[in-house]
Amino acid sequence: MLSQRRSGNTTRYTVITVNGGVVNTLLARPAPSLQPLFGNDAPPPVTTISVGDTLGVAIWEAGGGTLFGDPMTMSGGLTAFAPSPGARPSTIPEQLVLADGAISIPFAGRVPVAGQTPQAVEDRIRAALKGKASNPQVIVAVSRSAFNTVTVTGEVVTGGRVPLSPKGDRILDVIASVGGMKAPVYDSSVRLTRNGVTASVPLSTLIEQPRENIYVWPGDVLTLIHQPRAFQSFGATNRNDEIPFGREALNLSQALAKAAGLRDERADPEGVFVLRYEPRGLVTKLTPAPLMTGGEMVPVVYNFDFGDPKTYFLAQRFAVQDKDIIYVSNAKTGGIQKFFQLFGTLTAPVVTGAAINNSVN
């Protein structure tokens, strides 16, 4: 099933003959997820006002109030308030929360608002006007927020800062609010950055697995990335090229079909190889021997024997990954040697293309 190719005392790559156990192990690998880094799917904390926010303030007085009344426009575009016999709203000009964390309210002076909820600010203003206005009623709304936003950038229709609603917004809500992705879903990924921590998942994962469509928090950065995936086909296939996936997922059977199949007069059905780098932890599940190759990513060659009919079913379950190299040998001996020479060329300097002294099996 497995052999390790050595140059001197250092293992350069691992050759694995694919069987049902290998495929099952590969299918059981954890999928990319936002949950481990960003915790459970908790909504953001209650929105509070911060320095740089802009507030809208409306004040009502009971009938006969003397401080506030119907707004009237004066010279210079300023707004004053005429007395009103009824309980009518008076809108204070929008207030920017300055560095001192306060806003100015007529007859109440500077009112601290930073770190407070709009409801708490309403109570503060009402208390400041007590005894000055006739039974004042206050409504405070955040019209523009410098903090309660998420930044969206990358391959989107319209990027920028997106204000978050008080109920909380999930990643797909925010993406929809900027017009969505320019690129196809199957070639797109989402990168979330929060407090210096970054993780990426395919956009399709957020759609297919609702638990991954987590809440965004104020200050988050969403970067939408167009990442066309492709594999490379070499050797005795009818198409030697870099071939795009063109779909959400691709198995080895489909990849060989995209490469126009094997060349009947040249191809060795026992010599179909897939080259990629795999995490060390995954490879140790496939081999009892210790791996001596340095680094967390280990070069691996998967060997498929299409002379065995069972391999066709295994190929339908073997997922091709972005940047995989698929090589089909021309002959049982020379073709294998050529492949490993190619392997060494494409992966140097990590892989040195050690000589093949034994057969793959």
N, C-alpha and C positions, 0 to 999 in steps of 0.2 A: 504493500500500500504506500509506503513512504521510504524515501532515501534522502540522505543529506549529501550534497556535493561539497567537497573540501578542497581548499588550496593551502597546502602546508597543514597547519594545525587550526585554521580558521574556517568555520562553516560559512560558505558564501551564499548558498540558497538551498531551499528544501523542495524536493520533488514529491508530489502526492498523487498517487493513482486514485481517481475519484470513484467512490462507491456510495452506497446509500447512507452509510454512517457519516461520511464526509459531508454530503449534501445536507443531512439533517443538522449537523453541527453548524454549518454556515447559515442555514435558515434560522437557527435559534439565536443568532447574534443580536444584541440589543439595537433597536433602531434609533436614529438621532432623536433626541428629546430635549425639550426646554425644562421639563420638570426637575431633573436633578440639580440644576444650577439655580433655578428661580423659585424653588419650593412649590408648595401646594398652590392651587388655583385660588388665591385669595384676592378679593377686590382691593383697590388702593384705599388708604385711610381717608377719613372724612376730609374733604377739601377745605383748606384754610386760606385766608388772604395773605399775600406776600408782598414785599416791596416790589414796586414796578407794576402791580395790578392797577386796573382802572375800574372804579366803582360807579354805579349809578344809584342815586339815593332819591327816593320819593317820600314826602312827608305830608300827612293829612292832619288837619285840625278840626275840632268840633266847631259847629256854627258859632259865629261871633269871634273867631280867632283873630288875633291882632298881629301876629308875627309873620304868618305865611298866608298867601292867598293865590289868586289866579296869576300865572306868569304873564309878564308883559315885556316886550322887547324895547330896550332903550338904545340910545346912540352907541355906536361902537359894537353892536351885536351882543352887549351884555344883557343879562336877564335880571329883572327885579320882580317883586311880588306885591300886587295890590291887594288891599283887604277884601275879604269875601265873606258874605253873610252865611254861607253854607259850608259843609265839610267837603272840601275839594282838594285834590292832590296838588302839591307843589314840587316840581322837580328841581333838585339842586344840580348845577352844572357838573358834568362828570369829573370825578376826583381821582387824581393819580396818587397812589400811595408812595410817598417820598421816603428818603433814607431814614427819617425818624420813625417810620412805621405808622404814620397818622395821616388823616385827611382833615380838611377844614369844613365845618358845618356852621352856617350863620347862627349866631346867638349861642352856639355851643362851643365854639373855638376848635382847637385841635383835638381830634378824637382818635385815640390809639386803635388801630385795626389789624396790624400785622400779627399773624399767628392765630387770628380769631376766625370763627365761622361767620358767614353773613348774618345768621340769626343772632349771634352774640353781639355783633356790631349794632344791629337794630336796637337791642336792649340798651347798649351804651348810649346811643344817640337819644333814645327816648328818656333815659335817666338824666342826660345833660340838659334836655329841654324842659324837664319837669319844673313847673312853677313859672315858666316863661311862655310856653305855648299852651293852648287850650286842648288838653287831652290829646297830645300828639300821637299819631300812629306812623310807623316808619317801615319802609321796605328797602332793603339793600340787595343789589344784584351785582355780580362781577361781570362787567361787560367785556373786558379783555384781561387775560391773565398772562403774566410773564413766566409763571411757574407751572401752573396746572395744564401743561401741554406736553405733547410727544412730538418729536421731530421725525419726519418721514422723508427718506431720500432714496436715491437709486433709480431703478427702472420703473418709475411710476408716472402716471399721466400728469399729475401736478403734485410736486413735493412741497415741503415746508413744515411749519409748526401747526399742529392740529390741536385745538382746544378739546379737553376731555369733559364729558358730561358728568354731572354729579352722581349718576347711577353707576358709573364705571363703564369703560369700553374695552372690548377685547381686540386682539390683533387684527382679525378680519374686519371688524367694524372700522378701525382706523384706515386700513387699506382701502376699503370701499369709499370712505369719505374723501380720498384724494383721487378717485377715479379708477382705482385698480391698477393692475400691472400692464405694461406694454407688451411683455413677452408671454408666450404660452405658459400655462400652469406647470406642465411637466418639465419645463426647462428653467424654472424659477425657484429661488430659495429666499428665505427670510432670515435676516441676522438681527438679533435683539441684543442691545447693549444697555446694561443697567448697573450703575455704581461701579464701573470699571470691569464688569464681567460680561463676556460676549459668548453667545451660542447661536448656531445656525441650524435650521431644519428646512427640508423641502416645503414649498408652499402647499403641495398636495397633501402633506402630512397634517397641516392645520385644517384642511377641508375634510379629510377622511377620518381623522381622529379628533373629535371635538375637545377632548381633555387637553390637547396640546394648544388649543386656541385660547391661551391664557389672557388674563387682564393685563393691560399695560398700565404703568404707573407714571406719575408726573416726572419728567426729565428723561424718560426712556428715549432711545434712538432706534428706529426701525430702518434697516437698509434692505431694500429689495434688489436682488441680484439676478441677472440673466446669466445662467450657466449652461450653455448647450453641452450636453454630454455626448461623448463619442468613444468608440473603441477603434483600435488599429488591427487590420487584417493583413497577414503576411503568409507567404508560402504557397501551397498548392490549393488556393481558392481561386475562384474565377474573378475576384475583385480584390486587388491589393490596394488598400486605401485607408484613410481615416474616415470612418463611417458614423454619422450621427445616429443617436438612438431614435429620435423622431417620435417618441412615445414615453409614457410614464415609467414603464419597467420593461426590461429586455432579458430574456433567457438565452442560453447558449444556442439552442435550436433556432431561435429567431435571428440571432446574430449571424449564424452561418448562412441563413437564408438571405440576409441583407448583403452578405459577402458573395452572393450568387452561387453558394454551394461549393462542394469540393470538386476539383478537377479529376474526373474518373481515371484518366490515363496517367496521372502523376501522383495523386494523393494516397497516402498511407492511412487507412481508417484507424489504425491503432496509434497514430502519431498526431493527435490533436491536442494542443497545449494552450493553456491560458496563464498568462503571467500577470502578477500584480504584487503589491506590497500589502501585507496583512499585519494587524496588531500582534505583538508577541504573545499576549495572553490567549488569543484565539488559536494561534499555531500550536501552542503547547497543549491544547486540547486535542489536536490532531496527531501528535507524535509523542511517544513516551521518552524519546531521547532529548537531552538538554540541548537548547539552541545556543550556539556560541557566537552567532552574528551580533554585533553591537547595535544599539539603538532599539527604539520601541517598535519600529516597523520592520518586518522581516520579509525579504524577497521569497516568493513562493511560486512554484510552477505546478499547475494542476494538469494532470495527464488524463485524457479520455480515450478509451479504446472502443471505437465505433464498430469494431468487428464483433462485439458482443451486443446483441439486440437490446439488452437491458440498459445500455448506455444512452440510447435515444430517449428513454423515459427520464433518466437522470439529467440529461441535458435540458429537458423542459422545466426542471426544478432548480437548475443552477443559474443564479442571477448574475448577469454580466454587470460590471461596475464601470463607472466613468474612468477612462484612460486605460482600461484593460488592453493587453496585447494578445491577440489570438493568432497562433501559428499552426499551420497544417504541414506536416512533414511530407517530403517528396518520396522518401524511401525509408525502409526500416532502419538503415544504418546512417548513411550520409545525411539524410534529412534531419535526424535527431542531432547529429553533430552540428549542422548548420544552425539549428534553432538555438542551441546553447551558445554558439558563437554570437548570434544575434542578441541573445539575452545579455551577454556580457557587454556588447557594444551599446545597447540601449540603456543599461542601468549602471554603467560605470560612473563614478569610481566605487560605488558601494558593492557592486558585483564585478568580479574580475574575469568571468567567463572561464571557470576552471575546466580542465579537460575531462571528457567523459571516458571513464575506464570501464564502466559497467553499463549494462542495458538499463532502461528506466525501471524495469520490473526487478 
